Amino acid sequence: DGYAHYMLLGHISEILLNAFKYADLSKNNFLTITLKEKSVNDLEWLQISFKNQFTETDEILFRGGLEGIAENLKKLNGTKDDKLSLYLEFQKNYFVVNLNYRSDLLVPYTEE
């Protein structure tokens, strides 16, 4: 029905806006985006990871804006598991946002 595609676009836009807002744009590699597929619980998933540098003072600012996206993903994916919706990682001076989408919600269903 296109709802998952709409959500995906909105989530990516929000994450990119935040990445540019908090990034040190003088760095050559201020943002890394990784896409991968994985299988969990007999379902295929698309994981999109956004990794950018941050300062310790930025850490509190990141959390608030992502709560809405996390709740949307839990409802969309039909899970309460943070690792299968949105989860955050702090790796040294890097902030990583991982978004997960069930692939069957993104790929149009075709009957054979």
Jmol script that loads the backbone (N, CA, C; Angstrom):
load data "model"
ATOM      1  N   ASP A   1       0.806  -1.199   0.000  1.00  0.00           N
ATOM      2  CA  ASP A   1       0.000   0.000   0.000  1.00  0.00           C
ATOM      3  C   ASP A   1       0.852   1.268   0.000  1.00  0.00           C
ATOM      4  N   GLY A   2       2.152   1.141  -0.003  1.00  0.00           N
ATOM      5  CA  GLY A   2       3.032   2.292  -0.090  1.00  0.00           C
ATOM      6  C   GLY A   2       3.359   2.953   1.230  1.00  0.00           C
ATOM      7  N   TYR A   3       2.678   2.556   2.310  1.00  0.00           N
ATOM      8  CA  TYR A   3       2.903   3.192   3.606  1.00  0.00           C
ATOM      9  C   TYR A   3       4.344   3.006   4.072  1.00  0.00           C
ATOM     10  N   ALA A   4       4.891   1.818   3.906  1.00  0.00           N
ATOM     11  CA  ALA A   4       6.270   1.543   4.331  1.00  0.00           C
ATOM     12  C   ALA A   4       7.258   2.397   3.546  1.00  0.00           C
ATOM     13  N   HIS A   5       6.998   2.577   2.243  1.00  0.00           N
ATOM     14  CA  HIS A   5       7.881   3.404   1.426  1.00  0.00           C
ATOM     15  C   HIS A   5       7.851   4.863   1.887  1.00  0.00           C
ATOM     16  N   TYR A   6       6.668   5.342   2.215  1.00  0.00           N
ATOM     17  CA  TYR A   6       6.508   6.707   2.713  1.00  0.00           C
ATOM     18  C   TYR A   6       7.272   6.877   4.026  1.00  0.00           C
ATOM     19  N   MET A   7       7.135   5.908   4.923  1.00  0.00           N
ATOM     20  CA  MET A   7       7.834   5.960   6.205  1.00  0.00           C
ATOM     21  C   MET A   7       9.344   5.937   5.999  1.00  0.00           C
ATOM     22  N   LEU A   8       9.813   5.063   5.121  1.00  0.00           N
ATOM     23  CA  LEU A   8      11.247   4.953   4.830  1.00  0.00           C
ATOM     24  C   LEU A   8      11.798   6.298   4.362  1.00  0.00           C
ATOM     25  N   LEU A   9      11.134   6.937   3.431  1.00  0.00           N
ATOM     26  CA  LEU A   9      11.578   8.233   2.916  1.00  0.00           C
ATOM     27  C   LEU A   9      11.608   9.290   4.023  1.00  0.00           C
ATOM     28  N   GLY A  10      10.575   9.328   4.826  1.00  0.00           N
ATOM     29  CA  GLY A  10      10.523  10.293   5.929  1.00  0.00           C
ATOM     30  C   GLY A  10      11.613  10.064   6.959  1.00  0.00           C
ATOM     31  N   HIS A  11      11.844   8.801   7.292  1.00  0.00           N
ATOM     32  CA  HIS A  11      12.885   8.477   8.277  1.00  0.00           C
ATOM     33  C   HIS A  11      14.269   8.848   7.761  1.00  0.00           C
ATOM     34  N   ILE A  12      14.549   8.495   6.510  1.00  0.00           N
ATOM     35  CA  ILE A  12      15.857   8.817   5.933  1.00  0.00           C
ATOM     36  C   ILE A  12      16.055  10.333   5.889  1.00  0.00           C
ATOM     37  N   SER A  13      15.025  11.070   5.509  1.00  0.00           N
ATOM     38  CA  SER A  13      15.120  12.531   5.460  1.00  0.00           C
ATOM     39  C   SER A  13      15.442  13.106   6.830  1.00  0.00           C
ATOM     40  N   GLU A  14      14.765  12.632   7.855  1.00  0.00           N
ATOM     41  CA  GLU A  14      14.989  13.122   9.222  1.00  0.00           C
ATOM     42  C   GLU A  14      16.400  12.809   9.700  1.00  0.00           C
ATOM     43  N   ILE A  15      16.870  11.590   9.450  1.00  0.00           N
ATOM     44  CA  ILE A  15      18.214  11.193   9.880  1.00  0.00           C
ATOM     45  C   ILE A  15      19.266  12.020   9.136  1.00  0.00           C
ATOM     46  N   LEU A  16      19.091  12.223   7.829  1.00  0.00           N
ATOM     47  CA  LEU A  16      20.050  13.020   7.061  1.00  0.00           C
ATOM     48  C   LEU A  16      20.079  14.473   7.537  1.00  0.00           C
ATOM     49  N   LEU A  17      18.922  15.035   7.806  1.00  0.00           N
ATOM     50  CA  LEU A  17      18.873  16.408   8.319  1.00  0.00           C
ATOM     51  C   LEU A  17      19.651  16.520   9.622  1.00  0.00           C
ATOM     52  N   ASN A  18      19.439  15.576  10.532  1.00  0.00           N
ATOM     53  CA  ASN A  18      20.159  15.595  11.808  1.00  0.00           C
ATOM     54  C   ASN A  18      21.650  15.387  11.610  1.00  0.00           C
ATOM     55  N   ALA A  19      22.017  14.504  10.693  1.00  0.00           N
ATOM     56  CA  ALA A  19      23.437  14.244  10.443  1.00  0.00           C
ATOM     57  C   ALA A  19      24.136  15.521   9.973  1.00  0.00           C
ATOM     58  N   PHE A  20      23.502  16.260   9.060  1.00  0.00           N
ATOM     59  CA  PHE A  20      24.099  17.500   8.582  1.00  0.00           C
ATOM     60  C   PHE A  20      24.087  18.583   9.661  1.00  0.00           C
ATOM     61  N   LYS A  21      23.053  18.573  10.470  1.00  0.00           N
ATOM     62  CA  LYS A  21      22.929  19.582  11.524  1.00  0.00           C
ATOM     63  C   LYS A  21      24.052  19.459  12.551  1.00  0.00           C
ATOM     64  N   TYR A  22      24.399  18.236  12.937  1.00  0.00           N
ATOM     65  CA  TYR A  22      25.374  18.025  13.995  1.00  0.00           C
ATOM     66  C   TYR A  22      26.772  17.674  13.486  1.00  0.00           C
ATOM     67  N   ALA A  23      26.937  17.492  12.199  1.00  0.00           N
ATOM     68  CA  ALA A  23      28.218  17.035  11.646  1.00  0.00           C
ATOM     69  C   ALA A  23      29.244  18.154  11.591  1.00  0.00           C
ATOM     70  N   ASP A  24      30.497  17.736  11.629  1.00  0.00           N
ATOM     71  CA  ASP A  24      31.602  18.643  11.367  1.00  0.00           C
ATOM     72  C   ASP A  24      31.846  18.568   9.859  1.00  0.00           C
ATOM     73  N   LEU A  25      31.291  19.505   9.123  1.00  0.00           N
ATOM     74  CA  LEU A  25      31.330  19.467   7.666  1.00  0.00           C
ATOM     75  C   LEU A  25      32.721  19.723   7.096  1.00  0.00           C
ATOM     76  N   SER A  26      33.667  20.086   7.955  1.00  0.00           N
ATOM     77  CA  SER A  26      35.039  20.273   7.477  1.00  0.00           C
ATOM     78  C   SER A  26      35.753  18.932   7.288  1.00  0.00           C
ATOM     79  N   LYS A  27      35.184  17.870   7.833  1.00  0.00           N
ATOM     80  CA  LYS A  27      35.762  16.524   7.688  1.00  0.00           C
ATOM     81  C   LYS A  27      35.396  15.960   6.320  1.00  0.00           C
ATOM     82  N   ASN A  28      36.294  15.183   5.748  1.00  0.00           N
ATOM     83  CA  ASN A  28      36.015  14.551   4.453  1.00  0.00           C
ATOM     84  C   ASN A  28      34.932  13.498   4.554  1.00  0.00           C
ATOM     85  N   ASN A  29      34.958  12.712   5.606  1.00  0.00           N
ATOM     86  CA  ASN A  29      33.987  11.625   5.774  1.00  0.00           C
ATOM     87  C   ASN A  29      33.147  11.868   7.028  1.00  0.00           C
ATOM     88  N   PHE A  30      32.282  12.862   6.973  1.00  0.00           N
ATOM     89  CA  PHE A  30      31.493  13.185   8.149  1.00  0.00           C
ATOM     90  C   PHE A  30      30.270  12.281   8.311  1.00  0.00           C
ATOM     91  N   LEU A  31      29.911  11.521   7.268  1.00  0.00           N
ATOM     92  CA  LEU A  31      28.755  10.635   7.334  1.00  0.00           C
ATOM     93  C   LEU A  31      29.000   9.395   6.488  1.00  0.00           C
ATOM     94  N   THR A  32      28.726   8.235   7.071  1.00  0.00           N
ATOM     95  CA  THR A  32      28.809   6.973   6.347  1.00  0.00           C
ATOM     96  C   THR A  32      27.442   6.306   6.403  1.00  0.00           C
ATOM     97  N   ILE A  33      26.924   5.913   5.246  1.00  0.00           N
ATOM     98  CA  ILE A  33      25.629   5.226   5.172  1.00  0.00           C
ATOM     99  C   ILE A  33      25.885   3.825   4.638  1.00  0.00           C
ATOM    100  N   THR A  34      25.368   2.833   5.366  1.00  0.00           N
ATOM    101  CA  THR A  34      25.543   1.431   4.981  1.00  0.00           C
ATOM    102  C   THR A  34      24.171   0.771   4.873  1.00  0.00           C
ATOM    103  N   LEU A  35      23.949   0.055   3.782  1.00  0.00           N
ATOM    104  CA  LEU A  35      22.719  -0.715   3.620  1.00  0.00           C
ATOM    105  C   LEU A  35      23.090  -2.189   3.562  1.00  0.00           C
ATOM    106  N   LYS A  36      22.324  -3.012   4.270  1.00  0.00           N
ATOM    107  CA  LYS A  36      22.555  -4.453   4.198  1.00  0.00           C
ATOM    108  C   LYS A  36      21.245  -5.185   4.426  1.00  0.00           C
ATOM    109  N   GLU A  37      21.210  -6.399   3.918  1.00  0.00           N
ATOM    110  CA  GLU A  37      20.059  -7.277   4.132  1.00  0.00           C
ATOM    111  C   GLU A  37      20.451  -8.326   5.158  1.00  0.00           C
ATOM    112  N   LYS A  38      19.471  -8.727   5.963  1.00  0.00           N
ATOM    113  CA  LYS A  38      19.721  -9.765   6.951  1.00  0.00           C
ATOM    114  C   LYS A  38      18.451 -10.587   7.127  1.00  0.00           C
ATOM    115  N   SER A  39      18.619 -11.802   7.644  1.00  0.00           N
ATOM    116  CA  SER A  39      17.494 -12.688   7.923  1.00  0.00           C
ATOM    117  C   SER A  39      17.376 -12.875   9.428  1.00  0.00           C
ATOM    118  N   VAL A  40      16.182 -12.618   9.959  1.00  0.00           N
ATOM    119  CA  VAL A  40      15.906 -12.795  11.374  1.00  0.00           C
ATOM    120  C   VAL A  40      14.483 -13.322  11.509  1.00  0.00           C
ATOM    121  N   ASN A  41      14.304 -14.373  12.302  1.00  0.00           N
ATOM    122  CA  ASN A  41      12.969 -14.930  12.560  1.00  0.00           C
ATOM    123  C   ASN A  41      12.231 -15.275  11.268  1.00  0.00           C
ATOM    124  N   ASP A  42      12.918 -15.894  10.331  1.00  0.00           N
ATOM    125  CA  ASP A  42      12.344 -16.305   9.045  1.00  0.00           C
ATOM    126  C   ASP A  42      11.831 -15.143   8.200  1.00  0.00           C
ATOM    127  N   LEU A  43      12.303 -13.951   8.460  1.00  0.00           N
ATOM    128  CA  LEU A  43      11.942 -12.774   7.675  1.00  0.00           C
ATOM    129  C   LEU A  43      13.210 -12.116   7.155  1.00  0.00           C
ATOM    130  N   GLU A  44      13.080 -11.475   5.997  1.00  0.00           N
ATOM    131  CA  GLU A  44      14.193 -10.709   5.437  1.00  0.00           C
ATOM    132  C   GLU A  44      14.033  -9.252   5.863  1.00  0.00           C
ATOM    133  N   TRP A  45      15.159  -8.610   6.182  1.00  0.00           N
ATOM    134  CA  TRP A  45      15.160  -7.240   6.684  1.00  0.00           C
ATOM    135  C   TRP A  45      16.143  -6.386   5.904  1.00  0.00           C
ATOM    136  N   LEU A  46      15.818  -5.115   5.736  1.00  0.00           N
ATOM    137  CA  LEU A  46      16.736  -4.117   5.222  1.00  0.00           C
ATOM    138  C   LEU A  46      17.199  -3.298   6.416  1.00  0.00           C
ATOM    139  N   GLN A  47      18.521  -3.212   6.606  1.00  0.00           N
ATOM    140  CA  GLN A  47      19.079  -2.372   7.665  1.00  0.00           C
ATOM    141  C   GLN A  47      19.859  -1.227   7.027  1.00  0.00           C
ATOM    142  N   ILE A  48      19.534  -0.011   7.449  1.00  0.00           N
ATOM    143  CA  ILE A  48      20.240   1.169   6.993  1.00  0.00           C
ATOM    144  C   ILE A  48      20.926   1.772   8.211  1.00  0.00           C
ATOM    145  N   SER A  49      22.245   1.910   8.126  1.00  0.00           N
ATOM    146  CA  SER A  49      23.015   2.470   9.233  1.00  0.00           C
ATOM    147  C   SER A  49      23.611   3.809   8.822  1.00  0.00           C
ATOM    148  N   PHE A  50      23.467   4.782   9.703  1.00  0.00           N
ATOM    149  CA  PHE A  50      24.021   6.122   9.518  1.00  0.00           C
ATOM    150  C   PHE A  50      25.045   6.335  10.622  1.00  0.00           C
ATOM    151  N   LYS A  51      26.286   6.602  10.241  1.00  0.00           N
ATOM    152  CA  LYS A  51      27.363   6.760  11.216  1.00  0.00           C
ATOM    153  C   LYS A  51      28.014   8.119  11.005  1.00  0.00           C
ATOM    154  N   ASN A  52      27.988   8.960  12.055  1.00  0.00           N
ATOM    155  CA  ASN A  52      28.661  10.239  11.957  1.00  0.00           C
ATOM    156  C   ASN A  52      29.321  10.605  13.277  1.00  0.00           C
ATOM    157  N   GLN A  53      30.306  11.496  13.188  1.00  0.00           N
ATOM    158  CA  GLN A  53      31.019  11.925  14.387  1.00  0.00           C
ATOM    159  C   GLN A  53      30.138  12.850  15.202  1.00  0.00           C
ATOM    160  N   PHE A  54      30.392  12.882  16.510  1.00  0.00           N
ATOM    161  CA  PHE A  54      29.669  13.783  17.388  1.00  0.00           C
ATOM    162  C   PHE A  54      30.569  14.152  18.545  1.00  0.00           C
ATOM    163  N   THR A  55      30.180  15.215  19.239  1.00  0.00           N
ATOM    164  CA  THR A  55      30.869  15.573  20.460  1.00  0.00           C
ATOM    165  C   THR A  55      30.040  15.081  21.627  1.00  0.00           C
ATOM    166  N   GLU A  56      30.630  14.927  22.769  1.00  0.00           N
ATOM    167  CA  GLU A  56      29.901  14.412  23.932  1.00  0.00           C
ATOM    168  C   GLU A  56      28.720  15.288  24.299  1.00  0.00           C
ATOM    169  N   THR A  57      28.794  16.575  24.039  1.00  0.00           N
ATOM    170  CA  THR A  57      27.681  17.473  24.372  1.00  0.00           C
ATOM    171  C   THR A  57      26.478  17.243  23.456  1.00  0.00           C
ATOM    172  N   ASP A  58      26.699  16.640  22.291  1.00  0.00           N
ATOM    173  CA  ASP A  58      25.602  16.375  21.354  1.00  0.00           C
ATOM    174  C   ASP A  58      24.777  15.149  21.745  1.00  0.00           C
ATOM    175  N   GLU A  59      25.314  14.248  22.578  1.00  0.00           N
ATOM    176  CA  GLU A  59      24.667  12.961  22.831  1.00  0.00           C
ATOM    177  C   GLU A  59      23.231  13.114  23.309  1.00  0.00           C
ATOM    178  N   ILE A  60      22.972  14.026  24.207  1.00  0.00           N
ATOM    179  CA  ILE A  60      21.615  14.202  24.735  1.00  0.00           C
ATOM    180  C   ILE A  60      20.673  14.704  23.642  1.00  0.00           C
ATOM    181  N   LEU A  61      21.161  15.539  22.744  1.00  0.00           N
ATOM    182  CA  LEU A  61      20.329  16.101  21.683  1.00  0.00           C
ATOM    183  C   LEU A  61      19.819  15.045  20.714  1.00  0.00           C
ATOM    184  N   PHE A  62      20.599  13.995  20.479  1.00  0.00           N
ATOM    185  CA  PHE A  62      20.231  12.981  19.497  1.00  0.00           C
ATOM    186  C   PHE A  62      19.021  12.152  19.920  1.00  0.00           C
ATOM    187  N   ARG A  63      18.941  11.809  21.164  1.00  0.00           N
ATOM    188  CA  ARG A  63      17.968  10.825  21.626  1.00  0.00           C
ATOM    189  C   ARG A  63      16.522  11.253  21.440  1.00  0.00           C
ATOM    190  N   GLY A  64      16.182  12.482  21.774  1.00  0.00           N
ATOM    191  CA  GLY A  64      14.797  12.921  21.756  1.00  0.00           C
ATOM    192  C   GLY A  64      14.117  12.828  20.406  1.00  0.00           C
ATOM    193  N   GLY A  65      14.767  13.266  19.349  1.00  0.00           N
ATOM    194  CA  GLY A  65      14.153  13.292  18.028  1.00  0.00           C
ATOM    195  C   GLY A  65      13.952  11.932  17.394  1.00  0.00           C
ATOM    196  N   LEU A  66      14.626  10.918  17.899  1.00  0.00           N
ATOM    197  CA  LEU A  66      14.549   9.588  17.294  1.00  0.00           C
ATOM    198  C   LEU A  66      13.468   8.708  17.914  1.00  0.00           C
ATOM    199  N   GLU A  67      12.912   9.122  19.038  1.00  0.00           N
ATOM    200  CA  GLU A  67      11.907   8.295  19.713  1.00  0.00           C
ATOM    201  C   GLU A  67      10.678   8.054  18.847  1.00  0.00           C
ATOM    202  N   GLY A  68      10.237   9.082  18.132  1.00  0.00           N
ATOM    203  CA  GLY A  68       9.074   8.933  17.248  1.00  0.00           C
ATOM    204  C   GLY A  68       9.335   7.946  16.121  1.00  0.00           C
ATOM    205  N   ILE A  69      10.523   8.015  15.536  1.00  0.00           N
ATOM    206  CA  ILE A  69      10.883   7.075  14.468  1.00  0.00           C
ATOM    207  C   ILE A  69      10.918   5.657  15.016  1.00  0.00           C
ATOM    208  N   ALA A  70      11.467   5.486  16.213  1.00  0.00           N
ATOM    209  CA  ALA A  70      11.540   4.147  16.822  1.00  0.00           C
ATOM    210  C   ALA A  70      10.138   3.568  17.015  1.00  0.00           C
ATOM    211  N   GLU A  71       9.211   4.372  17.508  1.00  0.00           N
ATOM    212  CA  GLU A  71       7.835   3.896  17.720  1.00  0.00           C
ATOM    213  C   GLU A  71       7.156   3.556  16.398  1.00  0.00           C
ATOM    214  N   ASN A  72       7.349   4.389  15.377  1.00  0.00           N
ATOM    215  CA  ASN A  72       6.790   4.097  14.048  1.00  0.00           C
ATOM    216  C   ASN A  72       7.301   2.771  13.514  1.00  0.00           C
ATOM    217  N   LEU A  73       8.607   2.543  13.644  1.00  0.00           N
ATOM    218  CA  LEU A  73       9.197   1.307  13.116  1.00  0.00           C
ATOM    219  C   LEU A  73       8.703   0.079  13.872  1.00  0.00           C
ATOM    220  N   LYS A  74       8.539   0.190  15.178  1.00  0.00           N
ATOM    221  CA  LYS A  74       8.035  -0.954  15.956  1.00  0.00           C
ATOM    222  C   LYS A  74       6.631  -1.336  15.490  1.00  0.00           C
ATOM    223  N   LYS A  75       5.794  -0.340  15.266  1.00  0.00           N
ATOM    224  CA  LYS A  75       4.435  -0.612  14.781  1.00  0.00           C
ATOM    225  C   LYS A  75       4.450  -1.166  13.365  1.00  0.00           C
ATOM    226  N   LEU A  76       5.227  -0.536  12.492  1.00  0.00           N
ATOM    227  CA  LEU A  76       5.299  -0.967  11.099  1.00  0.00           C
ATOM    228  C   LEU A  76       5.813  -2.393  10.985  1.00  0.00           C
ATOM    229  N   ASN A  77       6.881  -2.706  11.706  1.00  0.00           N
ATOM    230  CA  ASN A  77       7.508  -4.027  11.632  1.00  0.00           C
ATOM    231  C   ASN A  77       6.822  -5.080  12.490  1.00  0.00           C
ATOM    232  N   GLY A  78       5.889  -4.654  13.342  1.00  0.00           N
ATOM    233  CA  GLY A  78       5.189  -5.601  14.211  1.00  0.00           C
ATOM    234  C   GLY A  78       6.109  -6.242  15.238  1.00  0.00           C
ATOM    235  N   THR A  79       6.997  -5.440  15.844  1.00  0.00           N
ATOM    236  CA  THR A  79       7.936  -5.965  16.824  1.00  0.00           C
ATOM    237  C   THR A  79       8.136  -4.961  17.952  1.00  0.00           C
ATOM    238  N   LYS A  80       8.529  -5.468  19.104  1.00  0.00           N
ATOM    239  CA  LYS A  80       8.908  -4.611  20.222  1.00  0.00           C
ATOM    240  C   LYS A  80      10.420  -4.609  20.415  1.00  0.00           C
ATOM    241  N   ASP A  81      11.114  -5.362  19.579  1.00  0.00           N
ATOM    242  CA  ASP A  81      12.558  -5.528  19.666  1.00  0.00           C
ATOM    243  C   ASP A  81      13.269  -4.313  19.061  1.00  0.00           C
ATOM    244  N   ASP A  82      14.033  -3.588  19.890  1.00  0.00           N
ATOM    245  CA  ASP A  82      14.763  -2.423  19.394  1.00  0.00           C
ATOM    246  C   ASP A  82      15.738  -2.788  18.276  1.00  0.00           C
ATOM    247  N   LYS A  83      16.336  -3.962  18.344  1.00  0.00           N
ATOM    248  CA  LYS A  83      17.308  -4.373  17.326  1.00  0.00           C
ATOM    249  C   LYS A  83      16.637  -4.621  15.974  1.00  0.00           C
ATOM    250  N   LEU A  84      15.300  -4.737  15.963  1.00  0.00           N
ATOM    251  CA  LEU A  84      14.566  -4.925  14.715  1.00  0.00           C
ATOM    252  C   LEU A  84      13.717  -3.703  14.360  1.00  0.00           C
ATOM    253  N   SER A  85      14.028  -2.592  14.975  1.00  0.00           N
ATOM    254  CA  SER A  85      13.370  -1.340  14.620  1.00  0.00           C
ATOM    255  C   SER A  85      14.451  -0.271  14.510  1.00  0.00           C
ATOM    256  N   LEU A  86      14.616   0.547  15.538  1.00  0.00           N
ATOM    257  CA  LEU A  86      15.673   1.554  15.545  1.00  0.00           C
ATOM    258  C   LEU A  86      16.504   1.351  16.792  1.00  0.00           C
ATOM    259  N   TYR A  87      17.798   1.264  16.617  1.00  0.00           N
ATOM    260  CA  TYR A  87      18.658   1.245  17.798  1.00  0.00           C
ATOM    261  C   TYR A  87      19.894   2.087  17.551  1.00  0.00           C
ATOM    262  N   LEU A  88      20.386   2.640  18.643  1.00  0.00           N
ATOM    263  CA  LEU A  88      21.508   3.565  18.611  1.00  0.00           C
ATOM    264  C   LEU A  88      22.746   2.904  19.175  1.00  0.00           C
ATOM    265  N   GLU A  89      23.883   3.304  18.639  1.00  0.00           N
ATOM    266  CA  GLU A  89      25.161   2.840  19.159  1.00  0.00           C
ATOM    267  C   GLU A  89      26.085   4.049  19.269  1.00  0.00           C
ATOM    268  N   PHE A  90      26.916   4.034  20.294  1.00  0.00           N
ATOM    269  CA  PHE A  90      27.956   5.039  20.434  1.00  0.00           C
ATOM    270  C   PHE A  90      29.278   4.302  20.359  1.00  0.00           C
ATOM    271  N   GLN A  91      30.052   4.581  19.313  1.00  0.00           N
ATOM    272  CA  GLN A  91      31.333   3.925  19.075  1.00  0.00           C
ATOM    273  C   GLN A  91      32.407   4.998  19.083  1.00  0.00           C
ATOM    274  N   LYS A  92      33.120   5.093  20.199  1.00  0.00           N
ATOM    275  CA  LYS A  92      34.140   6.140  20.396  1.00  0.00           C
ATOM    276  C   LYS A  92      33.503   7.493  20.117  1.00  0.00           C
ATOM    277  N   ASN A  93      33.953   8.226  19.117  1.00  0.00           N
ATOM    278  CA  ASN A  93      33.366   9.535  18.814  1.00  0.00           C
ATOM    279  C   ASN A  93      32.359   9.467  17.675  1.00  0.00           C
ATOM    280  N   TYR A  94      31.765   8.303  17.481  1.00  0.00           N
ATOM    281  CA  TYR A  94      30.787   8.131  16.408  1.00  0.00           C
ATOM    282  C   TYR A  94      29.424   7.774  16.984  1.00  0.00           C
ATOM    283  N   PHE A  95      28.425   8.339  16.365  1.00  0.00           N
ATOM    284  CA  PHE A  95      27.034   8.069  16.697  1.00  0.00           C
ATOM    285  C   PHE A  95      26.464   7.254  15.536  1.00  0.00           C
ATOM    286  N   VAL A  96      25.873   6.093  15.824  1.00  0.00           N
ATOM    287  CA  VAL A  96      25.350   5.224  14.778  1.00  0.00           C
ATOM    288  C   VAL A  96      23.854   5.018  15.009  1.00  0.00           C
ATOM    289  N   VAL A  97      23.067   5.320  13.979  1.00  0.00           N
ATOM    290  CA  VAL A  97      21.624   5.065  13.997  1.00  0.00           C
ATOM    291  C   VAL A  97      21.363   3.925  13.031  1.00  0.00           C
ATOM    292  N   ASN A  98      20.733   2.867  13.515  1.00  0.00           N
ATOM    293  CA  ASN A  98      20.392   1.709  12.688  1.00  0.00           C
ATOM    294  C   ASN A  98      18.879   1.639  12.542  1.00  0.00           C
ATOM    295  N   LEU A  99      18.408   1.728  11.303  1.00  0.00           N
ATOM    296  CA  LEU A  99      16.982   1.592  10.992  1.00  0.00           C
ATOM    297  C   LEU A  99      16.764   0.248  10.331  1.00  0.00           C
ATOM    298  N   ASN A 100      15.737  -0.478  10.763  1.00  0.00           N
ATOM    299  CA  ASN A 100      15.430  -1.788  10.189  1.00  0.00           C
ATOM    300  C   ASN A 100      14.000  -1.815   9.674  1.00  0.00           C
ATOM    301  N   TYR A 101      13.852  -2.351   8.460  1.00  0.00           N
ATOM    302  CA  TYR A 101      12.539  -2.471   7.818  1.00  0.00           C
ATOM    303  C   TYR A 101      12.355  -3.894   7.327  1.00  0.00           C
ATOM    304  N   ARG A 102      11.187  -4.451   7.572  1.00  0.00           N
ATOM    305  CA  ARG A 102      10.889  -5.774   7.004  1.00  0.00           C
ATOM    306  C   ARG A 102      10.825  -5.637   5.491  1.00  0.00           C
ATOM    307  N   SER A 103      11.581  -6.464   4.795  1.00  0.00           N
ATOM    308  CA  SER A 103      11.662  -6.367   3.333  1.00  0.00           C
ATOM    309  C   SER A 103      10.328  -6.629   2.661  1.00  0.00           C
ATOM    310  N   ASP A 104       9.508  -7.509   3.242  1.00  0.00           N
ATOM    311  CA  ASP A 104       8.220  -7.808   2.610  1.00  0.00           C
ATOM    312  C   ASP A 104       7.279  -6.606   2.619  1.00  0.00           C
ATOM    313  N   LEU A 105       7.554  -5.620   3.470  1.00  0.00           N
ATOM    314  CA  LEU A 105       6.740  -4.405   3.485  1.00  0.00           C
ATOM    315  C   LEU A 105       7.207  -3.394   2.441  1.00  0.00           C
ATOM    316  N   LEU A 106       8.423  -3.576   1.938  1.00  0.00           N
ATOM    317  CA  LEU A 106       8.985  -2.646   0.965  1.00  0.00           C
ATOM    318  C   LEU A 106       8.864  -3.149  -0.472  1.00  0.00           C
ATOM    319  N   VAL A 107       8.845  -4.457  -0.627  1.00  0.00           N
ATOM    320  CA  VAL A 107       8.781  -5.066  -1.954  1.00  0.00           C
ATOM    321  C   VAL A 107       7.319  -5.369  -2.273  1.00  0.00           C
ATOM    322  N   PRO A 108       6.834  -4.927  -3.422  1.00  0.00           N
ATOM    323  CA  PRO A 108       5.423  -5.212  -3.772  1.00  0.00           C
ATOM    324  C   PRO A 108       5.147  -6.711  -3.815  1.00  0.00           C
ATOM    325  N   TYR A 109       4.024  -7.110  -3.262  1.00  0.00           N
ATOM    326  CA  TYR A 109       3.621  -8.501  -3.254  1.00  0.00           C
ATOM    327  C   TYR A 109       3.146  -8.868  -4.642  1.00  0.00           C
ATOM    328  N   THR A 110       3.654  -9.993  -5.147  1.00  0.00           N
ATOM    329  CA  THR A 110       3.177 -10.504  -6.430  1.00  0.00           C
ATOM    330  C   THR A 110       2.775 -11.962  -6.245  1.00  0.00           C
ATOM    331  N   GLU A 111       1.626 -12.291  -6.758  1.00  0.00           N
ATOM    332  CA  GLU A 111       1.121 -13.660  -6.656  1.00  0.00           C
ATOM    333  C   GLU A 111       1.566 -14.450  -7.873  1.00  0.00           C
ATOM    334  N   GLU A 112       2.105 -15.620  -7.634  1.00  0.00           N
ATOM    335  CA  GLU A 112       2.579 -16.440  -8.753  1.00  0.00           C
ATOM    336  C   GLU A 112       1.606 -17.551  -9.068  1.00  0.00           C
TER     337      GLU A 112
END
end "model"
wireframe off; spacefill off
backbone 0.3
color backbone group
